[in-house]
Amino acid sequence: MNEIEIIRRAQAGDMAAFEQIVQTYEKRVIMAAMQVCRNQQDAEDITQDVFVSVYRNIGSFRFEASFYSWIYRITINMAFNHSRQKKYHEFLISEDNDDHYYAIAEDETTEFSENTDFQAVLDSVLKKLPEKQRTVFIMRYNQHLKIKEIAVILNIGEGTVKKYLFRAQEKLRVLLKPFKNQLFKD
């Protein structure tokens, strides 16, 4: 049975077909959620919510885009919403109520040891990017999606995707500058 048949059966209420959809996409949804929220428990919660939403709305899927793009868009939107709510909650309960959740300090430096893992550093500085820039960067370089695919999934123009990507790259250049010497050591 191909994907279209499985989707149509799930649209008709076949729970076995829906379970097959969950099995097919669950790991990819968790990875996408994890890349936005950077927390395993949050990613798992978001994944659950995504599949509840997919179950409720599968009848509205019109086969105009790939099914994964449709699920990915739901995932990204839920992950953004979850992150915003979490940041807002953290902001409300913080004692000093400063904007450190939202800003990147241009003069911020990070200490790197000889044993610093580049991926760990990259993950750390990615957290400092605004959500949309981080998401576009991850979709482009981790998920290897094309600009056009990202635009469709996020429901934004290709020019906007390029703008977010450019800004993310510029900020990463600044934030990763202290690490540059270690990358190119003899």
C-alpha positions as CSV (number, residue, x, y, z in Angstrom):
1,M,0.0,0.0,0.0
2,N,1.5,3.4,-1.0
3,E,1.4,6.6,1.0
4,I,-1.6,8.1,-0.8
5,E,-3.7,5.0,-0.1
6,I,-2.7,5.0,3.6
7,I,-3.6,8.7,3.9
8,R,-7.0,8.2,2.2
9,R,-7.7,5.2,4.5
10,A,-6.8,7.3,7.5
11,Q,-9.0,10.1,6.2
12,A,-11.8,7.5,6.1
13,G,-11.2,6.7,9.8
14,D,-9.0,3.6,9.5
15,M,-7.0,3.6,12.8
16,A,-4.5,1.1,11.5
17,A,-3.7,3.4,8.6
18,F,-3.3,6.3,11.0
19,E,-1.0,4.3,13.3
20,Q,1.1,3.6,10.2
21,I,1.4,7.3,9.5
22,V,2.5,7.9,13.1
23,Q,5.1,5.1,12.8
24,T,6.4,6.6,9.5
25,Y,6.7,10.2,10.7
26,E,7.2,10.1,14.5
27,K,11.0,10.2,14.6
28,R,11.1,13.0,12.0
29,V,8.6,15.0,13.9
30,I,10.5,14.6,17.2
31,M,13.7,15.7,15.4
32,A,12.0,18.8,13.9
33,A,10.5,19.7,17.3
34,M,13.8,19.2,19.0
35,Q,15.6,21.5,16.6
36,V,13.2,24.3,17.5
37,C,12.7,23.8,21.3
38,R,16.1,22.1,22.1
39,N,14.5,20.0,24.9
40,Q,13.7,16.3,24.6
41,Q,10.6,16.3,26.9
42,D,9.2,19.4,25.1
43,A,9.8,17.7,21.8
44,E,8.0,14.6,22.9
45,D,5.1,16.7,24.2
46,I,4.9,18.6,20.9
47,T,5.0,15.4,18.9
48,Q,2.0,14.1,20.8
49,D,0.2,17.3,20.1
50,V,1.2,17.2,16.4
51,F,-0.3,13.8,15.9
52,V,-3.5,14.7,17.8
53,S,-3.8,17.7,15.4
54,V,-3.0,15.5,12.4
55,Y,-5.7,13.0,13.5
56,R,-8.3,15.8,13.9
57,N,-7.4,17.5,10.6
58,I,-6.3,14.8,8.3
59,G,-9.6,15.2,6.4
60,S,-8.5,18.7,5.3
61,F,-5.3,17.4,3.7
62,R,-5.7,18.0,0.0
63,F,-2.6,16.4,-1.5
64,E,-1.4,19.7,-2.9
65,A,1.9,19.4,-1.2
66,S,3.8,16.4,0.2
67,F,2.2,14.9,3.3
68,Y,5.5,15.4,5.2
69,S,5.5,19.1,4.4
70,W,2.0,19.3,5.8
71,I,3.1,17.5,9.0
72,Y,6.3,19.5,9.2
73,R,4.4,22.8,9.0
74,I,2.1,21.6,11.9
75,T,5.2,20.6,13.9
76,I,7.1,23.9,13.3
77,N,4.0,26.0,14.2
78,M,3.4,24.0,17.4
79,A,7.1,24.1,18.3
80,F,7.1,27.9,17.8
81,N,4.0,28.3,19.9
82,H,5.4,26.1,22.6
83,S,8.7,28.0,22.7
84,R,6.9,31.4,22.8
85,Q,4.7,30.3,25.7
86,K,7.7,28.8,27.6
87,K,9.7,32.0,27.1
88,Y,6.8,34.1,28.1
89,H,6.3,32.0,31.3
90,E,10.0,32.2,32.1
91,F,10.0,36.0,31.5
92,L,7.0,36.4,33.9
93,I,8.6,34.4,36.7
94,S,12.1,35.8,36.3
95,E,13.0,38.2,39.1
96,D,14.7,40.8,37.0
97,N,12.3,40.6,34.0
98,D,15.1,41.6,31.5
99,D,15.0,40.7,27.9
100,H,17.9,38.2,27.9
101,Y,15.5,35.6,26.4
102,Y,15.1,37.6,23.3
103,A,18.4,39.4,22.5
104,I,21.8,38.4,21.2
105,A,24.5,40.5,22.8
106,E,27.0,41.5,20.1
107,D,29.9,41.6,22.5
108,E,29.0,38.3,24.1
109,T,31.9,35.9,24.3
110,T,32.0,32.2,25.1
111,E,35.0,30.4,26.6
112,F,36.2,27.4,24.5
113,S,38.6,24.8,25.8
114,E,40.9,22.7,23.6
115,N,38.3,19.8,23.9
116,T,35.3,21.9,23.0
117,D,33.0,20.0,20.6
118,F,32.0,22.1,17.7
119,Q,28.5,20.7,17.5
120,A,28.0,21.5,21.1
121,V,29.1,25.1,20.5
122,L,27.0,25.4,17.4
123,D,23.9,24.1,19.4
124,S,24.7,26.6,22.1
125,V,24.9,29.6,19.7
126,L,21.9,28.5,17.7
127,K,19.8,28.8,20.8
128,K,20.7,32.5,20.8
129,L,19.2,33.2,17.4
130,P,15.6,34.4,17.1
131,E,13.3,31.4,16.5
132,K,12.5,32.0,12.8
133,Q,16.2,32.6,11.9
134,R,17.2,29.4,13.9
135,T,14.4,27.4,12.3
136,V,15.3,28.5,8.7
137,F,19.0,27.8,9.4
138,I,18.2,24.3,10.7
139,M,15.8,23.5,7.9
140,R,18.4,24.5,5.3
141,Y,21.5,23.0,6.8
142,N,20.4,20.2,9.0
143,Q,17.3,19.0,7.2
144,H,18.9,19.9,3.8
145,L,15.6,21.5,2.5
146,K,15.6,23.9,-0.4
147,I,14.7,27.5,0.0
148,K,11.4,26.9,-1.9
149,E,10.5,24.0,0.4
150,I,11.2,26.0,3.5
151,A,9.0,28.8,2.1
152,V,6.1,26.4,1.5
153,I,6.4,24.7,4.9
154,L,6.6,28.0,6.8
155,N,4.1,29.7,4.6
156,I,6.4,32.7,3.9
157,G,8.0,34.1,0.7
158,E,11.3,32.8,-0.6
159,G,12.8,36.3,-0.1
160,T,11.9,36.2,3.6
161,V,13.5,32.7,3.9
162,K,16.7,34.1,2.3
163,K,16.6,37.2,4.7
164,Y,16.2,35.0,7.8
165,L,19.0,32.7,6.5
166,F,21.3,35.6,5.8
167,R,20.7,37.2,9.2
168,A,21.3,33.8,11.0
169,Q,24.6,33.3,9.1
170,E,25.7,36.8,10.0
171,K,24.9,36.4,13.7
172,L,26.6,33.0,13.7
173,R,29.7,34.4,12.2
174,V,29.9,36.9,15.2
175,L,29.0,34.3,17.8
176,L,31.4,31.6,16.4
177,K,34.3,34.0,15.9
178,P,36.1,32.9,19.1
179,F,35.9,29.3,18.0
180,K,37.5,30.1,14.5
181,N,41.1,29.7,15.7
182,Q,40.5,26.3,17.1
183,L,38.8,25.0,14.0
184,F,41.8,25.8,11.8
185,K,44.6,24.8,14.2
186,D,47.7,23.0,12.8
